Amino acid sequence: MAITPYLYYEDLPGALKWLAKAFGFKTLGPTMRRDGKLTHAAMKRGDAVVMMGYPGPKYRNPRHLKRATQSLYVMAKGVDKTFARARKAGAKVLQEPMNTEYGHRRCGVEDPEGHQWYFAEELKKPPRRTKGSADPKGPRRAS
């Protein structure tokens, strides 16, 4: 099973350009237009696909709402390079690249319309558990 996110953008042509510049996505398949305005597109990076559309003039993106409406967690190699590229493209930094206690290297950024993107990759060697960190096998039962 695959779950494909579908994001709404007020400026869909601008989003396509920015996502290509910041994250290295490439346009996938045909786009759809209504009354000369771009209304649907898809992009791909590796095996990851994201679809997007322009839902009409009444739509307000997360930036206008002043709150996140979702976040995407994309497993992809090269977290540090993706982060540097996104920052250079003007992304708002949510989280600098870091190693998590559950074995991922992760960063977080926000696109110009307020959608939150987290990129992560598995570390070759998971970090050592420290006192007080969660046991990856779950809680232990008393015998």
Backbone hydrogen bonds in HBPLUS format (Angstrom, degrees):
<---DONOR---> <-ACCEPTOR-->    atom                        ^
c    i                          cat <-CA-CA->   ^        H-A-AA   ^      H-
h    n   atom  resd res      DA  || num        DHA   H-A  angle D-A-AA Bond
n    s   type  num  typ     dist DA aas  dist angle  dist       angle   num
A0051-MET N   A0005-PRO O   2.92 MM  46  6.17 172.7  1.93 165.9 163.4     1
A0007-LEU N   A0051-MET O   2.89 MM  44  6.38 154.4  1.95 149.4 146.8     2
A0053-GLY N   A0007-LEU O   2.92 MM  46  6.47 146.1  2.04 152.9 162.0     3
A0009-TYR N   A0053-GLY O   2.90 MM  44  6.11 156.4  1.96 157.2 163.0     4
A0015-ALA N   A0011-ASP O   2.90 MM   4  6.15 148.9  2.00 149.1 158.9     5
A0016-LEU N   A0012-LEU O   3.01 MM   4  6.27 159.1  2.06 156.1 160.1     6
A0017-LYS N   A0013-PRO O   3.24 MM   4  6.53 161.7  2.28 147.3 151.2     7
A0018-TRP N   A0014-GLY O   2.92 MM   4  6.11 163.7  1.94 150.3 155.4     8
A0019-LEU N   A0015-ALA O   2.83 MM   4  5.89 171.3  1.84 157.5 159.9     9
A0020-ALA N   A0016-LEU O   3.18 MM   4  6.23 150.7  2.27 139.8 147.2    10
A0021-LYS N   A0017-LYS O   3.01 MM   4  6.22 161.6  2.05 148.6 153.9    11
A0022-ALA N   A0018-TRP O   2.74 MM   4  5.81 172.9  1.74 162.1 164.2    12
A0023-PHE N   A0019-LEU O   3.01 MM   4  5.42 154.1  2.08 128.2 136.5    13
A0025-PHE N   A0019-LEU O   3.46 MM   6  5.91 166.3  2.48 127.3 123.8    14
A0024-GLY N   A0020-ALA O   3.05 MM   4  4.55 134.6  2.26 113.2 122.2    15
A0026-LYS N   A0044-LYS O   2.85 MM  18  5.29 156.6  1.91 141.2 148.1    16
A0044-LYS N   A0026-LYS O   2.77 MM  18  5.29 149.9  1.86 143.4 153.0    17
A0028-LEU N   A0042-ALA O   2.80 MM  14  5.21 165.9  1.82 138.0 134.9    18
A0032-MET N   A0040-HIS O   3.02 MM   8  4.98 159.6  2.06 132.9 137.1    19
A0039-THR N   A0032-MET O   2.79 MM   7  5.58 174.7  1.79 148.1 149.8    20
A0040-HIS N   A0032-MET O   3.35 MM   8  4.98 145.3  2.48 134.7 129.6    21
A0034-ARG N   A0037-LYS O   2.89 MM   3  5.31 156.6  1.95 146.8 151.0    22
A0037-LYS N   A0034-ARG O   2.92 MM   3  5.31 165.5  1.95 119.3 121.9    23
A0054-TYR N   A0039-THR O   3.07 MM  15  4.72 150.1  2.16 113.1 118.6    24
A0041-ALA N   A0052-MET O   2.91 MM  11  5.45 151.2  2.00 156.0 156.4    25
A0052-MET N   A0041-ALA O   2.85 MM  11  5.45 156.1  1.90 164.9 161.5    26
A0043-MET N   A0050-VAL O   2.89 MM   7  5.49 158.4  1.94 157.5 164.8    27
A0050-VAL N   A0043-MET O   2.99 MM   7  5.49 160.7  2.03 151.2 155.8    28
A0045-ARG N   A0048-ALA O   2.91 MM   3  5.29 154.8  1.97 149.2 157.1    29
A0048-ALA N   A0045-ARG O   2.97 MM   3  5.29 145.6  2.09 140.1 134.9    30
A0059-TYR N   A0056-GLY O   3.24 MM   3  5.89 161.6  2.27 119.6 124.8    31
A0064-HIS N   A0061-ASN O   3.01 MM   3  5.45 120.0  2.39 109.6 123.2    32
A0065-LEU N   A0061-ASN O   3.04 MM   4  6.37 150.8  2.13 150.6 159.7    33
A0066-LYS N   A0062-PRO O   2.88 MM   4  5.90 120.0  2.24 137.5 151.7    34
A0067-ARG N   A0062-PRO O   3.24 MM   5  5.50 155.6  2.31 147.2 151.9    35
A0063-ARG N   A0113-GLU O   3.02 MM  50  5.27 148.1  2.13 134.9 128.3    36
A0066-LYS N   A0063-ARG O   3.25 MM   3  5.03 141.9  2.40  91.6 102.5    37
A0072-LEU N   A0116-GLN O   2.87 MM  44  6.28 159.6  1.91 149.5 154.4    38
A0118-TYR N   A0072-LEU O   2.71 MM  46  5.87 155.3  1.77 158.1 166.9    39
A0074-VAL N   A0118-TYR O   2.70 MM  44  6.05 166.9  1.72 171.9 171.9    40
A0120-ALA N   A0074-VAL O   2.90 MM  46  6.17 157.2  1.95 153.6 155.1    41
A0076-ALA N   A0120-ALA O   2.78 MM  44  5.93 154.5  1.85 154.7 163.6    42
A0082-THR N   A0078-GLY O   2.88 MM   4  6.08 161.6  1.91 158.0 163.9    43
A0083-PHE N   A0079-VAL O   2.84 MM   4  6.02 161.2  1.88 152.4 157.6    44
A0084-ALA N   A0080-ASP O   3.01 MM   4  6.22 164.4  2.04 146.5 150.3    45
A0085-ARG N   A0081-LYS O   2.94 MM   4  6.08 161.3  1.97 149.1 154.5    46
A0086-ALA N   A0082-THR O   2.87 MM   4  6.04 161.7  1.90 152.9 157.9    47
A0087-ARG N   A0083-PHE O   2.88 MM   4  6.04 163.7  1.91 154.8 159.4    48
A0088-LYS N   A0084-ALA O   2.99 MM   4  6.12 159.3  2.03 145.0 150.8    49
A0089-ALA N   A0085-ARG O   3.05 MM   4  6.28 138.9  2.22 138.8 149.9    50
A0089-ALA N   A0086-ALA O   3.10 MM   3  5.00 123.3  2.44  91.9 106.6    51
A0091-ALA N   A0086-ALA O   2.96 MM   5  5.40 166.0  1.98 147.6 144.4    52
A0090-GLY N   A0087-ARG O   2.97 MM   3  5.14 157.1  2.02 105.6 112.7    53
A0092-LYS N   A0110-GLU O   3.13 MM  18  4.97 156.4  2.19 144.9 145.2    54
A0110-GLU N   A0092-LYS O   2.77 MM  18  4.97 145.6  1.89 141.7 151.9    55
A0094-LEU N   A0108-GLY O   2.81 MM  14  4.89 159.1  1.85 132.5 132.8    56
A0095-GLN N   A0108-GLY O   2.93 MM  13  4.58 153.7  2.00 133.1 126.4    57
A0108-GLY N   A0095-GLN O   2.91 MM  13  4.58 164.6  1.94 129.8 131.6    58
A0098-MET N   A0106-ARG O   2.88 MM   8  5.48 145.1  2.00 143.7 154.2    59
A0106-ARG N   A0098-MET O   2.81 MM   8  5.48 160.4  1.85 158.7 162.1    60
A0100-THR N   A0104-HIS O   2.73 MM   4  5.33 165.6  1.75 165.7 170.7    61
A0103-GLY N   A0100-THR O   3.33 MM   3  5.60 159.4  2.37 111.7 111.0    62
A0123-LEU N   A0103-GLY O   2.84 MM  20  5.47 170.0  1.85 149.5 149.1    63
A0105-ARG N   A0121-GLU O   2.81 MM  16  5.38 160.0  1.85 158.2 164.6    64
A0121-GLU N   A0105-ARG O   2.94 MM  16  5.38 143.1  2.08 142.9 154.6    65
A0107-CYS N   A0119-PHE O   2.97 MM  12  5.53 147.7  2.07 152.2 162.4    66
A0119-PHE N   A0107-CYS O   2.99 MM  12  5.53 145.1  2.12 143.9 154.8    67
A0109-VAL N   A0117-TRP O   2.86 MM   8  5.39 162.9  1.88 158.2 163.2    68
A0117-TRP N   A0109-VAL O   2.78 MM   8  5.39 177.1  1.78 171.4 172.4    69
A0111-ASP N   A0115-HIS O   2.95 MM   4  5.48 161.7  1.98 154.5 157.3    70
A0114-GLY N   A0111-ASP O   2.91 MM   3  5.34 167.4  1.93 122.1 125.5    71
A0133-SER N   A0130-THR O   2.93 MM   3  5.55 164.4  1.95 144.2 143.8    72
A0138-GLY N   A0135-ASP O   2.87 MM   3  5.32 163.9  1.90 120.4 124.8    73
